[in-house]
Amino acid sequence: MAEQPAPPTFRALLADKRVASAIAAVTIGRLAAGMVPFGMIALFTSKHELGWAGAAFAAFLIGAAVFGPYKGALIDRFGAHRLLLPMALAFAVTASAAAVTAQSGPVVLYPVALVLTAASAALAPPNSAVLRTVWTEMARSDAENTRLHSLDSVVEEATFVVAPLLTSGIWLVVGAHWAVITGGLCALVGTVWFSRVIHLLGADRVVHGSPPANPGPDAGKRSTVGILLSRNGMAVLAPMTALGLAMGALSVGYPAWALEHSHAQLAGVLMALDSVGGIVAGLIYGRLPDRRAQLWRRYFGATVILAAGVAIVAVSTNLPVVMLGSLLVGASLTPMYIIAFVLVGAAFPKDRHTTVNASIGSAYNLGSGLSALAVGAALAEWQLTGTLLLAAALALLLGATALLGRTVPSPPAPTAVVPPSAEAEVL
């Protein structure tokens, strides 16, 4: 049995035009994931409706969380080629309708705008989940799979630094509702491009779908629920919910800390430090030696770092300490995503990969949305320190579920490896 090839460097991966095009296309679409919810927050904030702003953000996250696994299951069954473009068009139309309703309609129509916001998240094309499945399909070794996911996660984290800034710029120039509409158009343009390049990446099963393993009218539903509630399903999704819980708590906790310590203008800086820490940690993790057997322990270890970071933020009383806590939170963020997506290929059947990849995002969104609402309500009665320490303890408890996971044996390495063609046609 031949040895697996050495994993390519980040530069070598980006030199493959197919990889670079796929990442660029999905990145354009990912802008929508930041611009639409933040745009709705900005829109309601400009009307001095802070309660509606928080509700719009929660509606988007919960809508995405609830329907994410089912969209992934549809992609697994029917293929990305059939579904991504209709989903992108529906998302663009629904998000734009939500923005126009909130901007132009009376207060009585605000609930309609919230419903449309949640519907846009439910209809959004799961481009990121599909791309994660593609990486697992096309990787020639476990190490290359980790390297692909690392590169993609670093780019994704950078995208979520740009999206709020772009939203703020559009808000200042032409109005927040145009930021939401622009986000919808980004999703449509990115999906059109992605649908044109995905078939070049050698993931035919992802493009065209797979028949259900157990035919029958309820087979798809049983399989989706069963895979998510399985031992490995919970071991992957519970720690990701912990990550969302921590980030949702800090989305309220950072502004509260900044106000409490007379640094209100620094709340955005602390949030940005999370992303900075995530980018640096993602670059470092992508270069670590591959240890398939240690993935579950690494996953739990990252949640320990996450909980430590939140706890440091909770007890901090000066800026350098809270910045350290923020960087630690970021240091867990991107590695947790990388490990989770690599575990999809190591612990789940191939015909359910997109389902689980989409569920990872759903678990994060659900934890983040519910945590932001709960912490916002709790701070009316509790102190910030106690609230964040409770969030840290819950995150650690959920993260320990990772230790229950088990990987499946690796398939034999191929006896011959054909390098990817540098002459592949791309847009």
GILIN-V274104 format. One record per run of one state. SS is the DSSP state (H for helix, E for strand, L for the rest). FROM is the first residue (numbers start at 0). TO is the last residue. If there is no record, write none. Layout:
SS|FROM|TO, SS|FROM|TO
This chain:
L|0|8, H|9|14, L|15|15, H|16|45, L|46|48, H|49|77, L|78|78, H|79|103, L|104|105, H|106|122, L|123|125, H|126|137, L|138|140, H|141|172, L|173|174, H|175|200, L|201|202, H|203|207, L|208|217, H|218|228, L|229|229, H|230|259, L|260|262, H|263|284, L|285|290, H|291|314, L|315|317, H|318|346, L|347|348, H|349|377, L|378|382, H|383|403, L|404|426
